[in-house]
């Protein structure tokens, strides 16, 4: 620990992990083929990165948002290996390559590893985002969390010297099965420009989501999977970014406020998995003790850039405050609900130093430090009626994290490059005295310490313009959701509580290139963990999931293709498959399938964009979600073991421009397919067995001035 502190002192205070993110956003918007993937923390081009990555640029993001306002759905369509979205406020079941995600906004880590509420994909409005970067697979360089991959939202940014431009946008969504009760209005005002050397970008949006309806015209429950819904909600987002350039340096500040508040007069009724009966919503009232579900996130950062300080230097100080209120649970302890309160403050710093500055030839190394404080708790509200009962679902947790890392990128030959690195993390977690939520045991708090030193190494071989080979080994590290097991503690102290760190080993090989105008990439991966995390029903507390820590293995493959037909038609396709097993009986054999929360069905996506004229385009896209029946005969109520049947959906959108105006019309589920959502099928609960949305239309009018 002392050596780590010395290293931290010598490498300065703070760092911007997703260095040069504005450059990537600009390139993505301009369609640059040599896109910089800044989520690697190295600013590498795809040609140098020895792994799988996806950049969703501004144009692709805009096309996707014509038929949905759910970022999880946008990413599930664009990113191979990412499981299907629930199209709700939560992304609990949405993993990447069978493992959890870690979400960043401009390099700020926003996921909540101490008590994962699954609210990190929906904490900023899509209208504030310029590009999305995704790294698939475990990574040693980012620290705690993200064993499945990294997603970085790159927010919009202006340029010094730009003239001021403004945009007003109004939209309306509705279900064709019940237009009046499903109206979904949205309005946006944004602007970007400069005052001297200051560049300024801002955006404010409001969206009202009313009822959601299935293909038969029946209202869906406001919280379909009991992790958080968006029906009957008001959604506000305010975003601003200011930058100042001076003498080869830059200061940048960003602020974002997101608030989703749900107020509903509808309650779920019915549902039977065995009989294929869906849950629907009927008008009714909730328990008078219940408070409205809320999803609120406030974040900001101050960043510093210097291109002449030991190479290039980036520093970032950030703060994040999130507050989530979950649905009332009448079956838990006589009726309760929970909230998650979390605050994160951090300093991050990295230097990118060229080898030639040290007389070592081509290449560079990145080195730096991270310091982070995370305070998270999940109280029960209201408390039970027993006198003196002060139980909590997750007591206040206070975690400090110190880390140092170094990463090198070195050409070995003109066609072969090496990428390797190591990171060391030290964690200290303080837990206050508490009363366990499910056992009512008074537990003396304590202090936990743990550490990890993940590594990575990879090679990229540029055989020619038609073929590149890549492969490597990388590790990801995370402490499992600590808040979950604390609710079931039966001992009066934490002397025997030792949550085992999860160190994920990720092996990957792949190819990419371009042949006859068709860009392609394909990868095969294996990831293993001695203490993986899966979830099954808690037989003692049937309303809760029990966390398993067992040896496990996940493997799969992904393929992506894209190209053009003539000059006016573009197409893309991707397919992903994964599977996983765990050692349930501790006999050393991986012979029990991982649950559906970890392993979803195969996904196939296809999209075709065609320019009818220079100002008029149309897009048709298709999604096929496959089947999975890893637990045949599993009874309803067994978490995440349901039979998943195939689903198919077609979306259609068109956009027309007549400067300064543009109009888009999008139709989600064009053929009004009637099916149970993938989330409802995999979770396998009668009271949560809901259909997917039927045909939904989105109309949007924008004006630039």
C-alpha positions as CSV (number, residue, x, y, z in Angstrom):
1,X,0.0,0.0,0.0
2,X,2.9,2.4,0.8
3,X,4.5,1.7,-2.5
4,X,1.2,2.4,-4.3
5,X,0.8,5.7,-2.5
6,X,4.4,6.7,-3.5
7,X,3.6,5.9,-7.1
8,X,0.4,7.9,-6.9
9,X,2.2,10.9,-5.6
10,X,4.8,10.7,-8.3
11,X,2.3,10.4,-11.1
12,X,0.1,13.4,-10.2
13,X,-3.4,13.6,-9.0
14,X,-6.0,12.7,-11.5
15,X,-6.9,11.3,-14.9
16,X,-9.2,11.2,-17.8
17,X,-9.6,7.5,-18.6
18,X,-11.3,7.9,-21.9
19,X,-8.6,10.2,-23.3
20,X,-9.5,12.2,-26.4
21,X,-13.1,11.3,-26.3
22,X,-14.2,14.4,-28.2
23,X,-11.9,13.3,-31.1
24,X,-13.7,10.0,-31.3
25,X,-17.1,11.7,-31.3
26,X,-16.1,14.0,-34.1
27,X,-14.7,11.1,-36.2
28,X,-17.8,9.0,-35.6
29,X,-20.0,11.9,-36.8
30,X,-17.9,12.4,-39.9
31,X,-17.8,8.7,-40.7
32,X,-14.0,8.4,-40.5
33,X,-13.1,4.8,-41.2
34,X,-10.0,5.1,-38.9
35,X,-12.1,5.6,-35.8
36,X,-10.3,6.1,-32.5
37,X,-11.6,3.8,-29.8
38,X,-11.1,5.9,-26.7
39,X,-12.8,3.5,-24.4
40,X,-9.6,1.6,-24.4
41,X,-8.0,4.4,-22.4
42,X,-5.3,4.5,-25.1
43,X,-6.9,6.3,-28.0
44,X,-6.0,3.5,-30.2
45,X,-7.3,3.0,-33.7
46,X,-9.3,-0.2,-34.4
47,X,-6.4,-1.4,-36.5
48,X,-4.1,-1.4,-33.4
49,X,-6.6,-2.8,-30.8
50,X,-6.1,-6.5,-30.1
51,X,-9.8,-7.2,-29.3
52,X,-13.4,-6.6,-30.4
53,X,-14.9,-3.1,-30.3
54,X,-17.9,-1.2,-31.7
55,X,-18.4,2.5,-32.2
56,X,-22.0,3.7,-32.7
57,X,-21.5,7.0,-34.5
58,X,-23.9,10.0,-34.6
59,X,-25.5,8.9,-37.9
60,X,-26.2,5.4,-36.7
61,X,-27.4,6.5,-33.4
62,X,-29.8,8.9,-35.0
63,X,-31.2,6.1,-37.3
64,X,-31.7,3.8,-34.3
65,X,-33.5,6.5,-32.3
66,X,-36.1,7.0,-35.0
67,X,-37.8,3.7,-33.9
68,X,-37.0,3.7,-30.1
69,X,-35.9,6.0,-27.3
70,X,-34.3,3.1,-25.4
71,X,-30.5,3.2,-25.4
72,X,-30.4,-0.5,-24.4
73,X,-32.3,-1.4,-27.5
74,X,-30.0,0.7,-29.7
75,X,-27.0,-1.0,-28.2
76,X,-28.5,-4.5,-28.4
77,X,-29.0,-4.1,-32.1
78,X,-25.6,-2.6,-32.8
79,X,-23.3,-4.5,-30.5
80,X,-22.7,-8.3,-31.0
81,X,-22.8,-10.2,-27.8
82,X,-25.0,-7.7,-25.9
83,X,-28.2,-9.4,-24.8
84,X,-31.7,-8.1,-25.5
85,X,-33.0,-5.0,-23.8
86,X,-36.1,-5.1,-21.5
87,X,-37.1,-1.6,-22.8
88,X,-37.7,-0.5,-19.2
89,X,-35.8,1.8,-16.7
90,X,-33.5,-1.1,-15.7
91,X,-30.8,-3.1,-17.5
92,X,-30.5,-5.8,-14.9
93,X,-30.6,-8.7,-17.3
94,X,-28.7,-7.0,-20.1
95,X,-25.1,-8.3,-20.1
96,X,-22.3,-8.5,-22.6
97,X,-20.8,-11.8,-23.4
98,X,-22.6,-13.4,-20.5
99,X,-21.1,-11.0,-17.9
100,X,-21.9,-7.6,-16.4
101,X,-21.2,-4.3,-18.1
102,X,-19.4,-1.2,-16.8
103,X,-20.8,2.1,-18.0
104,X,-18.9,5.4,-18.4
105,X,-20.0,8.9,-19.5
106,X,-17.1,10.8,-21.0
107,X,-14.8,8.5,-18.9
108,X,-16.7,8.9,-15.6
109,X,-17.5,5.5,-14.2
110,X,-21.3,5.5,-13.4
111,X,-22.1,1.9,-12.7
112,X,-22.7,0.9,-9.1
113,X,-20.7,-2.2,-8.1
114,X,-21.5,-2.1,-4.4
115,X,-25.2,-2.5,-5.0
116,X,-26.1,-3.0,-8.6
117,X,-29.6,-1.6,-9.2
118,X,-29.3,-1.9,-13.0
119,X,-30.0,1.8,-13.7
120,X,-26.8,2.8,-15.4
121,X,-27.8,2.5,-19.1
122,X,-30.7,5.0,-18.6
123,X,-29.0,7.9,-16.8
124,X,-28.6,10.4,-19.6
125,X,-30.9,11.4,-22.5
126,X,-29.9,10.1,-25.9
127,X,-30.1,13.7,-27.2
128,X,-26.9,14.6,-25.2
129,X,-24.8,11.8,-26.7
130,X,-22.6,12.2,-29.8
131,X,-21.3,8.6,-30.0
132,X,-21.1,5.4,-28.0
133,X,-17.9,3.3,-27.7
134,X,-18.0,-0.4,-26.7
135,X,-15.1,-2.7,-25.8
136,X,-16.2,-6.3,-25.7
137,X,-14.6,-8.6,-23.1
138,X,-12.8,-8.2,-19.8
139,X,-10.2,-5.5,-19.5
140,X,-7.4,-5.0,-17.0
141,X,-7.1,-1.3,-17.3
142,X,-10.4,0.0,-15.9
143,X,-10.5,-1.5,-12.4
144,X,-13.5,-2.8,-10.6
145,X,-16.4,-4.1,-12.7
146,X,-17.1,-4.6,-16.3
147,X,-16.1,-8.2,-16.7
148,X,-18.2,-8.4,-19.8
149,X,-17.1,-5.2,-21.4
150,X,-17.0,-1.4,-21.3
151,X,-19.6,1.1,-22.7
152,X,-18.7,4.8,-22.9
153,X,-21.2,7.4,-23.8
154,X,-19.4,10.3,-25.5
155,X,-21.4,13.4,-25.0
156,X,-21.6,16.2,-27.6
157,X,-19.0,19.0,-27.7
158,X,-18.6,22.2,-29.7
159,X,-15.4,23.7,-31.1
160,X,-13.8,27.0,-30.3
161,X,-14.5,29.5,-33.1
162,X,-17.8,27.9,-34.2
163,X,-20.7,30.1,-34.9
164,X,-23.7,29.5,-32.7
165,X,-26.3,27.0,-33.9
166,X,-29.5,25.9,-32.3
167,X,-31.9,23.0,-32.7
168,X,-35.5,22.6,-31.6
169,X,-37.0,19.2,-31.8
170,X,-40.5,18.0,-31.1
171,X,-41.7,14.4,-31.3
172,X,-44.7,12.2,-30.6
173,X,-44.9,8.4,-30.1
174,X,-48.0,6.3,-29.8
175,X,-49.2,2.7,-30.0
176,X,-51.4,1.9,-33.0
177,X,-53.4,-0.4,-30.7
178,X,-54.4,2.4,-28.4
179,X,-53.5,5.9,-29.7
180,X,-55.2,8.0,-27.1
181,X,-53.8,6.4,-23.9
182,X,-50.3,5.9,-25.3
183,X,-49.3,9.4,-26.5
184,X,-45.6,9.9,-25.8
185,X,-44.6,13.6,-26.5
186,X,-41.0,14.8,-26.4
187,X,-39.4,18.2,-26.8
188,X,-35.7,19.2,-27.0
189,X,-33.8,22.5,-27.2
190,X,-30.1,22.4,-27.8
191,X,-27.4,24.8,-28.8
192,X,-23.7,24.9,-29.5
193,X,-21.2,27.6,-30.2
194,X,-18.2,29.6,-29.0
195,X,-17.4,32.8,-27.1
196,X,-13.8,33.5,-27.9
197,X,-11.8,30.5,-26.9
198,X,-14.7,29.1,-24.9
199,X,-16.8,26.4,-26.6
200,X,-20.3,25.8,-25.2
201,X,-22.8,23.0,-25.7
202,X,-26.1,22.6,-24.0
203,X,-29.3,20.5,-24.3
204,X,-32.5,20.3,-22.4
205,X,-35.3,17.7,-23.0
206,X,-38.6,16.6,-21.6
207,X,-40.4,13.4,-22.4
208,X,-43.8,12.2,-21.2
209,X,-44.3,8.4,-21.4
210,X,-47.9,7.4,-21.0
211,X,-49.3,3.8,-21.3
212,X,-47.5,1.0,-23.2
213,X,-49.6,-1.6,-25.0
214,X,-49.0,-5.0,-26.4
215,X,-50.0,-6.3,-29.9
216,X,-53.5,-7.1,-28.7
217,X,-54.1,-3.6,-27.4
218,X,-53.8,-4.6,-23.7
219,X,-52.0,-2.2,-21.4
220,X,-48.6,-3.4,-20.1
221,X,-47.8,-3.2,-16.4
222,X,-46.0,0.0,-15.5
223,X,-43.1,-2.0,-14.1
224,X,-43.1,-5.2,-16.2
225,X,-40.1,-7.0,-14.5
226,X,-40.3,-5.3,-11.1
227,X,-36.9,-3.7,-11.6
228,X,-38.2,-0.3,-12.8
229,X,-40.5,0.7,-15.6
230,X,-40.9,3.8,-17.7
231,X,-44.7,3.9,-18.4
232,X,-46.6,6.8,-16.9
233,X,-43.3,8.7,-16.4
234,X,-42.0,12.2,-16.8
235,X,-38.4,12.3,-17.9
236,X,-36.2,15.4,-17.7
237,X,-32.6,15.8,-18.8
238,X,-30.4,18.9,-18.7
239,X,-26.9,18.7,-20.1
240,X,-24.1,21.3,-20.5
241,X,-20.4,21.3,-21.4
242,X,-18.0,24.3,-21.5
243,X,-14.4,24.1,-22.7
244,X,-11.5,26.6,-22.8
245,X,-8.4,26.3,-24.9
246,X,-5.2,28.1,-24.1
247,X,-1.6,27.5,-25.2
248,X,-2.0,23.8,-26.2
249,X,-4.0,23.1,-23.1
250,X,-7.7,22.7,-22.4
251,X,-10.0,22.9,-19.5
252,X,-13.4,21.2,-19.8
253,X,-16.4,21.1,-17.5
254,X,-19.6,19.0,-17.9
255,X,-22.8,18.7,-16.0
256,X,-25.8,16.4,-16.5
257,X,-29.1,16.0,-14.6
258,X,-31.4,13.2,-15.4
259,X,-34.7,12.6,-13.6
260,X,-37.4,9.9,-14.4
261,X,-40.4,10.1,-12.1
262,X,-43.2,7.4,-12.4
263,X,-46.7,8.1,-11.2
264,X,-49.2,5.4,-12.2
265,X,-52.8,4.5,-11.4
266,X,-52.4,1.0,-12.9
267,X,-51.5,-2.3,-11.2
268,X,-50.6,-5.7,-12.6
269,X,-53.0,-8.6,-12.6
270,X,-53.0,-12.2,-13.8
271,X,-50.1,-14.1,-15.4
272,X,-49.4,-17.8,-15.6
273,X,-46.3,-19.1,-17.3
274,X,-47.5,-22.7,-17.7
275,X,-50.8,-21.7,-19.2
276,X,-49.2,-18.9,-21.4
277,X,-51.4,-16.3,-19.7
278,X,-50.0,-12.8,-19.8
279,X,-49.9,-10.2,-17.1
280,X,-51.9,-7.0,-17.9
281,X,-52.5,-3.7,-16.2
282,X,-55.8,-2.6,-14.7
283,X,-56.7,0.6,-13.0
284,X,-56.1,0.4,-9.3
285,X,-54.2,1.8,-6.3
286,X,-51.0,0.8,-4.6
287,X,-50.4,0.4,-0.9
288,X,-50.7,3.8,0.7
289,X,-47.3,3.4,2.2
290,X,-45.7,3.2,-1.2
291,X,-43.8,6.2,-2.7
292,X,-43.4,6.9,-6.4
293,X,-40.5,5.1,-8.2
294,X,-37.8,7.5,-9.2
295,X,-34.5,7.2,-11.2
296,X,-32.4,10.4,-10.6
297,X,-28.8,10.9,-11.6
298,X,-26.6,14.1,-11.2
299,X,-23.1,14.1,-12.5
300,X,-20.3,16.5,-13.4
301,X,-16.6,16.7,-14.0
302,X,-13.7,19.1,-14.5
303,X,-11.1,17.9,-16.9
304,X,-7.6,19.2,-17.9
305,X,-5.7,18.4,-21.1
306,X,-2.0,19.1,-21.7
307,X,-0.2,17.8,-24.8
308,X,3.2,18.7,-23.6
309,X,3.5,17.3,-20.1
310,X,5.5,14.0,-20.2
311,X,3.8,13.5,-23.5
312,X,0.1,14.0,-23.3
313,X,-1.6,14.4,-19.9
314,X,-5.3,14.2,-19.1
315,X,-6.8,14.7,-15.6
316,X,-10.3,14.6,-14.4
317,X,-12.1,15.2,-11.1
318,X,-15.7,13.9,-11.1
319,X,-18.7,13.6,-8.8
320,X,-21.8,11.4,-9.3
321,X,-24.9,11.2,-7.2
322,X,-27.7,8.7,-8.0
323,X,-31.0,8.0,-6.3
324,X,-33.3,5.1,-7.3
325,X,-36.7,4.2,-5.8
326,X,-37.9,0.7,-6.6
327,X,-41.4,-0.7,-6.8
328,X,-43.3,-1.6,-3.7
329,X,-43.2,-5.3,-2.8
330,X,-46.2,-6.4,-0.9
331,X,-44.8,-9.9,-0.2
332,X,-41.6,-8.7,1.5
333,X,-41.7,-8.2,5.3
334,X,-45.3,-7.2,5.3
335,X,-44.9,-4.7,2.4
336,X,-41.8,-2.6,1.7
337,X,-39.8,-1.0,-1.0
338,X,-36.2,0.0,-1.3
339,X,-34.1,2.9,-2.5
340,X,-30.5,3.0,-3.5
341,X,-28.5,6.1,-2.6
342,X,-25.0,6.3,-4.1
343,X,-22.4,9.0,-4.3
344,X,-19.1,8.7,-6.1
345,X,-16.2,11.1,-6.1
346,X,-13.0,10.4,-8.0
347,X,-9.7,11.6,-9.4
348,X,-8.2,10.0,-12.5
349,X,-4.9,10.8,-14.2
350,X,-2.9,9.4,-17.1
351,X,0.1,10.2,-19.1
352,X,0.7,9.0,-22.7
353,X,4.5,9.0,-23.2
354,X,6.1,8.2,-26.6
355,X,9.0,5.7,-26.5
356,X,11.0,7.8,-28.9
357,X,11.2,10.5,-26.2
358,X,13.2,8.0,-24.2
359,X,15.2,6.8,-27.1
360,X,13.3,3.5,-27.3
361,X,11.9,3.7,-30.9
362,X,8.3,3.6,-31.9
363,X,5.3,3.1,-29.7
364,X,4.1,4.6,-26.4
365,X,3.2,3.7,-22.9
366,X,0.3,4.9,-20.8
367,X,0.7,5.2,-17.1
368,X,-1.4,6.7,-14.4
369,X,-3.5,6.5,-11.2
370,X,-7.1,6.3,-10.1
371,X,-8.5,7.4,-6.8
372,X,-12.2,6.9,-6.0
373,X,-14.6,7.0,-3.1
374,X,-18.0,5.3,-3.3
375,X,-20.7,5.6,-0.6
376,X,-23.8,3.5,-1.2
377,X,-26.8,2.3,0.9
378,X,-30.1,0.7,0.2
379,X,-32.6,1.3,3.1
380,X,-36.0,-0.4,3.4
381,X,-39.0,1.9,3.4
382,X,-41.1,1.9,5.4
383,X,-39.6,0.0,8.3
384,X,-41.6,-2.9,9.5
385,X,-44.1,-2.4,12.3
386,X,-42.0,-4.3,14.9
387,X,-40.8,-2.0,17.7
388,X,-37.1,-1.1,17.4
389,X,-36.8,-2.7,14.0
390,X,-34.2,-0.8,12.2
391,X,-33.4,-3.3,9.5
392,X,-31.9,-2.3,6.1
393,X,-31.6,-4.0,2.8
394,X,-28.0,-2.8,2.4
395,X,-26.2,-0.9,5.2
396,X,-24.1,2.2,4.4
397,X,-21.0,1.1,2.6
398,X,-18.0,3.4,2.3
399,X,-15.3,2.2,-0.1
400,X,-12.0,3.8,-1.0
401,X,-10.1,2.6,-4.1
402,X,-6.5,3.4,-5.0
403,X,-5.0,2.1,-8.2
404,X,-2.0,2.5,-10.5
405,X,-1.5,1.1,-14.0
406,X,0.8,1.0,-17.0
407,X,0.0,0.0,-20.5
408,X,2.3,-0.3,-23.5
409,X,1.7,-0.3,-27.3
410,X,4.8,-1.3,-29.2
411,X,5.3,-2.2,-32.9
412,X,7.4,-5.3,-33.1
413,X,7.7,-5.3,-36.8
414,X,6.0,-3.1,-39.5
415,X,3.1,-5.6,-39.5
416,X,3.0,-6.9,-35.9
417,X,2.2,-4.9,-32.7
418,X,2.2,-5.7,-29.0
419,X,-0.2,-4.4,-26.5
420,X,0.3,-5.3,-22.8
421,X,-0.4,-3.8,-19.4
422,X,-0.8,-4.4,-15.7
423,X,-2.9,-2.7,-13.0
424,X,-3.0,-2.9,-9.2
425,X,-6.0,-2.0,-7.1
426,X,-6.3,-1.6,-3.4
427,X,-9.8,-1.5,-1.8
428,X,-10.9,-0.6,1.8
429,X,-14.6,-1.0,2.6
430,X,-16.1,0.3,5.8
431,X,-19.5,-1.1,6.9
432,X,-21.5,0.5,9.7
433,X,-23.5,-1.5,12.3
434,X,-26.8,-2.6,10.8
435,X,-29.8,-4.9,11.1
436,X,-29.9,-7.4,8.3
437,X,-33.1,-6.9,6.2
438,X,-34.1,-10.6,5.7
439,X,-32.9,-12.1,9.0
440,X,-33.4,-9.1,11.4
441,X,-30.0,-9.9,13.0
442,X,-28.2,-7.0,14.6
443,X,-24.7,-7.1,13.0
444,X,-21.6,-5.3,14.2
445,X,-19.9,-3.5,11.3
446,X,-16.3,-3.7,10.3
447,X,-13.7,-3.1,7.7
448,X,-12.8,-5.2,4.7
449,X,-9.7,-5.0,2.6
450,X,-9.0,-6.6,-0.7
451,X,-6.8,-6.1,-3.8
452,X,-6.3,-7.3,-7.3
453,X,-3.6,-7.1,-10.0
454,X,-5.1,-7.9,-13.4
455,X,-3.0,-8.1,-16.5
456,X,-3.5,-8.1,-20.3
457,X,-1.4,-8.9,-23.3
458,X,-2.4,-9.0,-27.0
459,X,-1.1,-9.0,-30.5
460,X,-2.3,-7.5,-33.8
461,X,-1.0,-8.8,-37.1
462,X,-1.7,-6.7,-40.2
463,X,-1.4,-9.4,-42.9
464,X,-2.8,-6.9,-45.6
465,X,-5.7,-4.6,-46.3
466,X,-8.0,-7.6,-46.6
467,X,-7.0,-9.3,-43.3
468,X,-5.9,-8.5,-39.8
469,X,-5.5,-11.1,-37.1
470,X,-5.8,-10.3,-33.4
471,X,-5.8,-12.1,-30.1
472,X,-4.8,-12.0,-26.6
473,X,-5.4,-12.6,-22.9
474,X,-7.0,-10.0,-20.6
475,X,-8.3,-10.0,-17.0
476,X,-11.2,-8.2,-15.4
477,X,-11.7,-7.7,-11.7
478,X,-14.8,-7.1,-9.6
479,X,-16.0,-7.5,-6.1
480,X,-19.5,-9.1,-6.3
481,X,-22.6,-7.1,-5.4
482,X,-21.7,-6.9,-1.7
483,X,-25.0,-5.4,-0.7
484,X,-27.0,-8.5,-1.7
485,X,-25.5,-11.1,0.7
486,X,-25.5,-8.6,3.6
487,X,-29.3,-8.7,3.8
488,X,-29.2,-12.4,4.7
489,X,-26.4,-12.4,7.3
490,X,-27.1,-14.6,10.4
491,X,-23.9,-13.9,12.4
492,X,-23.7,-11.0,14.9
493,X,-20.5,-9.7,13.2
494,X,-18.6,-9.8,9.9
495,X,-15.7,-11.9,11.1
496,X,-16.6,-14.7,8.7
497,X,-17.7,-12.4,5.9
498,X,-15.1,-12.6,3.1
499,X,-16.5,-11.8,-0.3
500,X,-14.3,-13.5,-2.8
501,X,-13.0,-11.2,-5.6
502,X,-14.0,-12.3,-9.1
503,X,-11.0,-12.3,-11.4
504,X,-12.2,-13.1,-14.9
505,X,-9.7,-14.5,-17.4
506,X,-10.7,-13.6,-21.0
507,X,-9.1,-15.3,-24.1
508,X,-9.9,-14.1,-27.5
509,X,-8.9,-14.6,-31.1
510,X,-10.3,-12.9,-34.1
511,X,-10.1,-11.6,-37.7
512,X,-11.2,-8.4,-39.4
513,X,-10.7,-6.7,-42.7
514,X,-12.3,-5.6,-45.9
515,X,-12.9,-7.8,-49.0
516,X,-14.7,-6.6,-52.2
517,X,-16.1,-3.6,-50.3
518,X,-17.4,-5.7,-47.4
519,X,-16.0,-5.0,-44.0
520,X,-16.0,-8.0,-41.7
521,X,-15.0,-9.0,-38.2
522,X,-15.3,-12.3,-36.3
523,X,-14.1,-13.4,-32.9
524,X,-14.2,-16.4,-30.6
525,X,-13.8,-16.0,-26.9
526,X,-13.6,-17.9,-23.7
527,X,-13.9,-16.4,-20.2
528,X,-13.4,-18.2,-17.0
529,X,-13.7,-17.4,-13.3
530,X,-13.1,-19.3,-10.1
531,X,-15.7,-17.3,-8.2
532,X,-18.3,-16.3,-10.8
533,X,-21.6,-14.8,-9.9
534,X,-25.0,-16.3,-10.8
535,X,-28.5,-16.0,-9.3
536,X,-31.1,-18.5,-8.3
537,X,-34.2,-18.4,-6.2
538,X,-33.7,-18.1,-2.4
539,X,-35.9,-20.9,-1.0
540,X,-35.9,-19.2,2.4
541,X,-37.0,-15.9,1.0
542,X,-38.8,-16.7,-2.2
543,X,-39.2,-13.0,-3.2
544,X,-35.4,-12.7,-3.5
545,X,-32.7,-14.0,-5.7
546,X,-29.8,-15.9,-4.0
547,X,-26.3,-15.1,-5.2
548,X,-24.0,-18.0,-6.1
549,X,-20.2,-17.9,-6.2
550,X,-18.9,-20.9,-8.2
551,X,-16.3,-21.8,-10.8
552,X,-17.7,-21.1,-14.2
553,X,-16.8,-20.8,-17.9
554,X,-18.5,-18.7,-20.7
555,X,-17.6,-19.1,-24.4
556,X,-19.0,-17.8,-27.6
557,X,-18.5,-16.2,-31.0
558,X,-19.6,-13.1,-32.9
559,X,-19.6,-12.1,-36.5
560,X,-20.2,-8.6,-38.0
561,X,-20.6,-7.6,-41.7
562,X,-21.2,-4.3,-43.4
563,X,-21.1,-2.9,-46.9
564,X,-22.7,-0.8,-49.6
565,X,-24.7,-1.5,-52.7
566,X,-23.9,1.0,-55.4
567,X,-23.6,4.4,-53.6
568,X,-27.0,4.8,-52.2
569,X,-27.6,1.7,-50.1
570,X,-25.8,0.6,-47.0
571,X,-26.3,-2.6,-45.0
572,X,-25.0,-4.2,-41.8
573,X,-25.5,-7.6,-40.1
574,X,-24.3,-9.2,-36.9
575,X,-24.8,-12.5,-35.2
576,X,-23.7,-13.6,-31.7
577,X,-23.8,-16.8,-29.7
578,X,-22.6,-17.7,-26.2
579,X,-23.0,-20.4,-23.7
580,X,-21.9,-21.0,-20.1
581,X,-21.7,-23.5,-17.3
582,X,-20.9,-23.6,-13.6
583,X,-19.7,-26.1,-11.0
584,X,-22.9,-26.4,-8.9
585,X,-21.9,-29.4,-6.8
586,X,-18.3,-28.5,-6.3
587,X,-17.0,-31.7,-8.0
588,X,-14.6,-29.8,-10.3
589,X,-16.9,-30.3,-13.4
590,X,-18.7,-27.5,-15.2
591,X,-21.9,-29.4,-15.8
592,X,-24.7,-27.0,-14.8
593,X,-25.9,-24.3,-17.2
594,X,-25.6,-20.7,-16.2
595,X,-29.0,-19.1,-15.7
596,X,-30.8,-16.9,-18.3
597,X,-29.8,-13.8,-16.4
598,X,-26.2,-14.6,-17.5
599,X,-26.7,-16.4,-20.8
600,X,-29.3,-15.1,-23.3
601,X,-30.5,-16.5,-26.6
602,X,-28.6,-16.0,-29.9
603,X,-29.2,-12.7,-31.5
604,X,-29.2,-11.8,-35.2
605,X,-29.6,-8.2,-36.5
606,X,-29.8,-7.0,-40.1
607,X,-30.3,-3.4,-41.3
608,X,-30.5,-1.8,-44.8
609,X,-30.4,2.0,-45.3
610,X,-31.3,3.4,-48.7
611,X,-31.1,7.0,-50.0
612,X,-34.1,7.7,-52.2
613,X,-32.7,11.2,-52.9
614,X,-30.0,13.2,-51.3
615,X,-32.5,14.5,-48.7
616,X,-34.7,11.4,-48.3
617,X,-33.7,8.1,-46.8
618,X,-35.4,5.0,-45.5
619,X,-34.2,2.2,-43.2
620,X,-35.5,-1.3,-42.6
621,X,-34.1,-3.4,-39.8
622,X,-34.8,-6.9,-38.5
623,X,-34.0,-8.6,-35.2
624,X,-34.2,-12.3,-34.5
625,X,-33.9,-13.5,-30.9
626,X,-33.3,-17.2,-30.7
627,X,-34.4,-19.9,-28.2
628,X,-32.9,-21.2,-25.0
629,X,-34.2,-24.1,-22.9
630,X,-31.3,-24.9,-20.6
631,X,-33.7,-25.9,-17.7
632,X,-36.5,-28.0,-19.2
633,X,-39.4,-28.6,-16.8
634,X,-38.3,-25.8,-14.5
635,X,-41.4,-24.6,-12.5
636,X,-42.6,-21.1,-12.7
637,X,-41.0,-19.1,-9.8
638,X,-37.5,-20.4,-10.3
639,X,-35.6,-17.3,-11.1
640,X,-34.0,-17.0,-14.6
641,X,-34.7,-20.6,-15.7
642,X,-37.6,-20.1,-18.0
643,X,-37.9,-21.5,-21.5
644,X,-37.1,-18.7,-24.1
645,X,-38.8,-19.0,-27.4
646,X,-37.7,-17.3,-30.6
647,X,-39.0,-13.8,-31.5
648,X,-38.8,-11.7,-34.6
649,X,-39.3,-8.0,-35.1
650,X,-39.1,-5.7,-38.0
651,X,-38.7,-1.9,-37.7
652,X,-39.0,0.7,-40.4
653,X,-38.1,4.4,-40.5
654,X,-37.7,7.2,-43.0
655,X,-36.2,10.7,-42.8
656,X,-36.7,13.7,-45.0
657,X,-34.7,17.0,-44.9
658,X,-35.7,20.4,-46.3
659,X,-33.3,22.8,-44.7
660,X,-33.7,24.0,-42.0
661,X,-36.3,21.4,-41.2
662,X,-36.1,17.6,-41.0
663,X,-38.9,15.1,-40.4
664,X,-38.6,11.4,-39.4
665,X,-41.2,8.7,-39.0
666,X,-40.3,5.4,-37.3
667,X,-42.3,2.3,-36.7
668,X,-41.2,-0.2,-34.1
669,X,-42.6,-3.7,-34.5
670,X,-43.9,-2.9,-37.9
671,X,-45.9,-6.1,-38.3
672,X,-47.3,-5.9,-34.7
673,X,-45.9,-9.3,-33.7
674,X,-47.5,-10.7,-30.6
675,X,-44.9,-12.3,-28.3
676,X,-43.8,-12.5,-24.7
677,X,-40.7,-10.3,-24.1
678,X,-37.4,-12.0,-23.7
679,X,-37.0,-10.6,-20.2
680,X,-40.4,-12.0,-19.2
681,X,-39.6,-15.4,-20.5
682,X,-36.1,-15.7,-19.0
683,X,-37.2,-14.4,-15.5
684,X,-39.8,-17.1,-15.2
685,X,-42.3,-15.6,-12.8
686,X,-46.1,-15.7,-13.1
687,X,-46.6,-12.2,-11.9
688,X,-44.0,-10.9,-14.3
689,X,-45.0,-12.8,-17.4
690,X,-45.6,-9.8,-19.8
691,X,-45.9,-9.3,-23.5
692,X,-43.6,-7.1,-25.6
693,X,-44.9,-3.8,-27.0
694,X,-46.9,-4.0,-30.1
695,X,-46.6,-1.6,-33.1
696,X,-45.4,1.8,-31.9
697,X,-45.0,4.9,-34.1
698,X,-42.6,7.8,-33.5
699,X,-42.9,11.1,-35.4
700,X,-40.2,13.8,-35.0
701,X,-39.9,17.3,-36.4
702,X,-36.6,19.2,-36.0
703,X,-35.4,22.7,-37.1
704,X,-31.8,23.9,-37.1
705,X,-31.1,27.7,-37.0
